[in-house]
Amino acid sequence: MTEKKYTTVSIPIPLAKKIKKRMEGTGFTSISSYVTYVLRQVISSIEEEEQQEGFSKEDEEKVKERLRALGYLD
């Protein structure tokens, strides 16, 4: 059996409250599992875009806006 390894990421409390509201009715039982899901989706989307046409300045701005919306960038 392989042991899963995790790290701790801190997020602002107001963002955590917003995440809890978004989680309602989704079946997610923790903020960690929801954030992991969202980040996997974002990264997958980024990787698809990179494979399709490279990473333009416009794509970089879209990613930054997504991360700002999630509260990871100021």
C-alpha positions, 0 to 999 in steps of 0.5 A: 500500500502506498502512503499518500503525502500531503502538504498544508496550504493556507487560504484566507478565511473569507475565501474558505467561507465562499468555498464552503458555500460553493460546496453545498450540494456537491457531495464534497465533504471538506474544503481540501477535497473541493480545492484539490478538485478545482485545482486539478481542473484548472491545471488540466485546462492549462495543460490542454491549452499548452498542448493545443497552441502553446502558451500565449500572453493572453492565455497567461492572463486568463490563468492569472484571472482564474487564480485571482478569482480563486483567491490565490493571487492578489 
